[in-house]
């Protein structure tokens, strides 16, 4: 990849020991061994979430604060190491642990989704999870492990109370989740049926019991492990933590250890909202979104249709076909997917200015990297093109927009909306009613009690969970990209949703050859 002019440092400044220290960080984050000095972050399979984890871990190891843009502009190990060694800014001090006696704070994300459910009781912010188990888990031992997990992690026994004093967050005593037994040996649809029922049944948010579990017997020494949690207590980045901690309690019942509690993150986030960095980031977003329409229009059906979800057909070798584009332009595969979605929206709406949202993980502080609980923010990605813009132009602009979003995460989405004060429409979230998600299923594979767990992706569940007009999810599993679409039938008809998805899939499939195509349709 070409570095930004004037920013490159000589790779000779990085000594052998320094390169080995940095290589150890890369190998830990990328989960690969034998990384060489001329290996590129992108050709090694790096993506945006890994980028945040890598610069955080490298910053802690080398005692400097590393802008995430550095990795995209110096993607080879030797170049990145040399540049990091040239940084002089000290790393930010780690936040002190919150005293146990302080009142519990909510994060902006928790407050937003809680309010959404209070306003519209039909909204469900449930997170269904399923794994195939190659082996046998003991139900009683699993239940005991879940109980120890709950006792150790306050977020799993947090009560969300709405009373005369307003909305508040409190702790309850430890509790032990039930593990519902399921006989699925002659009921192949039983797993989906359990998950669908769990999704339809609302949680009692004031109970502090926002986790449901089941263990299904498939026969032939195989099982399925099923969870349904509320989004108030978990996010995608928490799932590997949940599995690792559950395995620790399942495998060794007498090994408790101190853990970082979610209230510490909530208190840290509240402190950050009053910081100079947050003010700077709010100014950035106000400038970035100045003049943008808060709503990317979708072709609503004449009469509301049922919500829907389906898989987008993508080539099996899509990730491999994008490697050269990633290395040449310093982009992640997520940036390519975001550019393809933006171009598709430009073409289908005829607009030269569109916005959509994307969840981001606020885990740049190393102490929160392995925290159980939702550490999410929402970034707005804005794409503006002209009559003669090409797909390559859209890609490079999206790269800048995505890096800008990652560099200005201290401002919470809710504060950005309050600052901009856009016109609101019921059922439409300003700027992000079209949303692009990234789901790293490879990170959700795990081992529990020695039995391998393989994540199960169930497309049918996504229609019940459609929160935005259009949600596109790009999932990475076994080295492949899987595309999923969910939509609200009152905002987008089934035929239009499939047409849009087909156009997006076609552009992704030919993306390397489409870089010189005009974004806007001619004539």
N, C-alpha and C positions, 0 to 999 in steps of 0.2 A: 504494500500500500504506500502511496506517496504521502510524506509528512507535510505538515503545514510549513510553508517557507519561513525560515528564520527561527523555527522552534526546535529543530533537530539538534541533538547533542551527539557527540562521537560515542559510538558503542565501546570504544577503547577505554572510556572512563569507568566502565563497569569491570571490576576485577573478577577472577574466577570465583572466589568465595562469595562475593556479592551476587553474582549470577546464580550460584547454587542456592543461596538464601531465597532469591526471588523465584527461582524455578520450583522450590519447595512449596511456595505459596500458590503458584499456578497449578501445580500437580494436585494440591489439596482441593482447590476450588473446582478445577476442571475434571477432577477424578481420573487423571491419566498419569502414567509414569513415563520417565525417560524423555521429558520435554527438552528440546534443544534450543540453543540461543537464537536460531533463525526461524523457529516455529512461530506462526502467527496465531493470535487469539481467535481469529475468525476461522481459519482452516482447522483449528482444534475443536471447533464446534461451539465456540463461545457465543453467548447471546446477552441481551440487555440485563437480565437479572443477574447472571454470572458476573457481568461487568461491575455492577454495584458491589457484589460480594468480594470480588477480586481487589478492587481499589481500596475497599475498607480494610481487608486483611493485610494487603501490602502496606497501607499507610500505618497500621498498627505495628507491623514488623519493623518498618524502617523509621518510624517516628516522625512522619510528615503527613500533611493533608494533601491528598492527590485528587485533583478534579477528575471526574469520570471521563471528560473529554480527552484526557491524556491517553487513555487506553485506546480510544478510537483513532487518535492521530499518531500513535506509536504502538502499533499492534503486535510487532515482533518482540519476543522476550528480551533480546539484547537492547533494542532501542528503548523499550519501556523502562528497563532497569536503569539505563544511562540517564534517562530523563528524570526518573524519580530521585536519583542521587543528586541531581542538580537543583532539586526543590529545597527551599530554605524555610518555608512557612511551617511552624510547629503544628503537630496534630492537636486538635481540640481536646481539652481535658475530659476524662470520662465523667459522666454524671454520677453524683453520689446516690447511693441507694436511698429510696424513700423510707422514712421511719414508719414502723408498722402502725403507729397510732394516728397517722394523718388520715383525714377522710378520703375515701376513694374518689378518684377523678375519672371521668369518661373521656374517651378520645372523640375527636370530631366525627370520625367515621361511625363510631357506635351511636352517637347522638343522631346522626343523619338517618341511619337505617331504622332506628327505633322510632323516630318521628314519622318516617314514611309508613310504618305499620300502624301507628296510631291514627294517621290521616286516612289511610286506606286499609281497612282490616283484611282485604283480599290479598294484600301483598304478602308474599312468603320469602323470607331471607334464610331459607334452609340450605344446608350444604350436604348433599347425599354422597356417600363414599362407599366403594365396594372393592374388595380384593378377592381373587381366587387364592386359596391356601393349598400349597402342595405339601400335604401332610395332615396331622391332626393336632388341633389345639384343644386343651382341656377346658371346658366351659367354666368350671368352678375356679380354676386357676386364673383364667382370663378375667372373670368378674373381680377376683381379689386384686389383680393387677390394675384394673380400671379404678377400683376404690382407692388404691394407693396413689395412682396418678391424680385423681381428683383432690385427695387430701394435700398433695404436694403443690399443686398448681391452683392458685386462687381463682384464676379466670374460669375454671370449670365448676366453681361453686359461688359464682357472682350472681347476685339478684339485681334485677332491673325493676325498680319500684316506681310506680306512678300513683302518688297519693296527694293529699291536700297541700303538701309542701312542695310539690312539683316532681320532676324527674330526678331520681337519685340512684346511686349504685352502692350496694352494700354486700357484705359477705354473709354466707350461711355456714353452718357446721359442715364438716365433710360428710359425703353420702356415697353410697355404692350403687352404680348403675346396674340395672338388670341386664342380663344377656339372654335375649329371647331365642329359644331353640327352634330351628326350622328344618323340617324334613323335605329336602328338595330332590330326593332321589327319583321320584316319579312326577315332579312338578317343575319342569324347566323354566316356567315363567314365575316361579315363586319369589325369586330374588327381586325382580322388577316390581312385583306386586307389593312386597314389603316396603321397598323404597318409595313407591308411589303413595302408599298409605301414610308413611312417615312424613312425606312432603306435604300431604293434604292436612295433616293434623297439626294445629298451631301449638307452639310451645307456650307454657305459662312462664312468661319472662320473669315474674316475681318469685318463682320457685327456686331459682339458682340451679335447676336441673335441665340443662340445655344440651343434653347428649342422650341419644338412644342407640342401642346396640343389639345386634342379632348375630347368631352363628348358625349357618346352614350346612347341612350334611348333603354332599353331592354323591356320596358313595365312592368306591374305588380309591379310598384313602385321600379324598379331596374334600375341601370345605369352602365356604365363602364367608368372609367377615364383612359385616355391614354396619356402617355408622350413619347416623343423621345428626348433625349438630346445627346450632344456630350460628349465623354469620357473626353475631355479636361476640362469639368466643373463639372463632377460628378463621383463618384465611388460607390461601393456597400454600404460602411459604411455611405455614405452621404444620402442614400435614406430615412432612418428613420428621419434624420435631415430635409430633404426637406419636408417630410409630416408633421412633427411637426410644422415647421415654417409656412407652408402653412395654417395649421389649425388655428394657432395663428392669422394670418392676415385675414382669412375667418371669424373667430368667433368674433374678436374684432379689428375693423379697426383702432381704435385710440390708439393702444398700441405699438408704435414703441419702440425699445430698442437698445442700442449699441451691435453690434455683432463683433466677431473676424473675420477679413477679410482674404481672401485666400492669399493676398500679404504678410501678416505677416508670414504665414507658409512658403511661397516660400523664403522669406528673411532669415528666421530661417534655412531652409535647406541649403541655400547657405553658411551661416556662418558655419554650421556644417561640410561642405565639407573641410574646412581648419583646422578642429580640430584634436587634438591628437587621440580622439576616432575614428574618421573616418580613420586615417592612420592605427591604430591598426586593425580596421575591414577590411580594404583592404588587409593587411598582412594575416589576417585570411582566407579570400576568396582565395587569391593567393595560400596559402598552401593547403586549402581544395580541390581546383580544380586542383591542380598540377597533370599533367598526364592524366586528364580526357579528353575523346573525346568530342568535342563541339557538336556532333550530335548523338542522339540516333536513329539508323536506323529504318525506317518503310518500309514495303513491298510495294513499289510503283507499281501501275498498269502499264501494258504494254503501255496503252494509257491513257491520263488524263481522269478522270471521273468527273461528277459534284460533288460539295461539298455536304456533307450530314450531317444529325443530327438525332438522335433517342434517346429514353429513354432506360436505362438499367433496366431490371426487377430485383428488389431487394425484399427480404422478408419484410413484413410489420413490423415484430418484430425485425429487424436487430439491431436497436439501443439498445433495451433491451438485446439482446443476446451478445452484446459487453461489457456490464457494468462490468462483472467480469474481463475480460481481461484488461479493462481500469484501474480498481482499483488495480489489482495485479501488473501490470507493470508500472503504473504511466504514462499512455498515453491517449491522447484525441482520439475521434473517427476519427478526421482528420489524426492523425498519423497512425491509423490502415488502413485507406483508402490509404494513401501514401505508406505504406508498401505493401499492396495488389497490388497496381499499379506497384511498383518496382519489386515485385516477378513475376508479369505477364510479364513485359518487359524483365526480365532476361530469363524467360522460352521461350518466343517467339523469342527473338533475339539470344539466346545462349551465350550472353555476361555476363561476371562476373562483369562488371562495367558500370552502366547506370546513366544518369542524366535526370532530368526533372525539370520544373519550377513551382513556385506557387506564386501568388500575396500575398503580406503582407501589412498590414495597418500600416503606420507610424504615429500612433496617441498616442504614449506613453507619450507625454507631455499633461497633463490634459487640458490645455487651448485650445488644438486642438481637443479634443475628440468629440466635437459637431460642428466641422467646416464643412461648406458646400463647397465641392470641393474635387478633387482627391488627397488623401494622400497615394499614393501607391508606393511600391517598388516591385521588383521581387527577390525572393530567389531561389537559385539553390539547389535542393536536390540531393545528390549523394548517390548511393547505390552500395556498393562493397561486394561481397560474394565470398566464396571459394567453392570447390567441395562438402564439407561436411556441409555447412551452412544450417540451418533450417529456417523455416518461423519465428520462435521465434527470432533467431539471427538477421534476417533482420529487424524485428520489433524493437528490442532494438537498433540496429544501426541507424534506421530511427528516433527513438526518440532522439538520440544524435544529428543527423543531423538537425532535426527540431528545437530543442532547440538552437543549435549553430546558426542557421539562425536567430531566433528571437532575440538572444543576440548580433548579429552583423549587425543590420539593418542600422546603420548610413552610411555605404558605399552604394552608389547608384549602381544599377545593371549596368548602363552605365559606371560608373567608374571602376567597376570590369572587364567589357569586355575590356575597354581601357588598363587596367593593364595587362590582360592575352593575349590580341591581338590574338585571335584564328583565324583559317582559316574561311573565310565567304563563304556562299553559298546563292545565291539570293533566297528569299522566305523562308529561314530557319533562325530562330533566334538562335544564339549559346547557347547551353546548355539547352534551354527551348522550343525547337520545339515540345516537348511533355509537356503539362501543366496540372496541377491539380488545379481546382478552388474549393472554398467553398462558397456556396450561402445560407445565413441564411434567408430564406423566412419568418420564424416566426417573424423576426424583421421588416419585411416590412408590416405587418398588422398594421392598424392604424385606427383612427377615424377622419373624416373631417366634421366639422359642425354638429357633433352629429351622422353622418352616418358611420357605420362600413365599412372599406375598406379591402377586401381580395385579396391578390396578385394572379394574373393569370400567370401560367407558360405555355408558348407557345413553344413547341419543334420545330415547323416548322420554327421559325425565326432564329434558331441557325446555320443552314447551310449557310445562307447568311452572317453570322457574323463570319465565321471560319477564324481565323487569323494565327493559328499554324497548323502544320501537324496533331496533335491529341490534342484535349482538352477534358478532363474528368471533369465534374462538379458534385460535391456532394452537393445536396440541402437539407436543413432540413426544413420540414413543418409539422406542427401538430404532432410533436413527431416522425416523420418518416423520413428516409433518401430516397431521390430520386436521381437516377444516370442518368446523361445525357452525351452523347458523341457527339462531333462535329469534323469533319475532313475535310481536304482539299483533294479533289479528285485527284489532281495532285501528291500527296505524299502518299496517302493511298486509296486502293480500298474499295468499299462498303463491299464486302464479308469478306475481312481481318479485316475491322473495326468491323464488327459484331462478328466475331470469337474472336477477342481480348476482346471485351466487354463481351461476354458470359463467357470467362475464368475468367475475373476479377470479374464478378458477382458471379460465382460459388465459387471462393475463399473467397469472402466477406461473402457469405451465410454460409460457414462452418468454418469461421476463427477460432473460439475458439477451434475447433477440429483439425485444420490444423497446429497448432503451431510446431508440431514435424515433419512435412513433409519436405523433402529436397527441397531447392529452385530450384536447377538445376535438370532437368529431367535426370533420370538415363538411361544409354544405349542409 
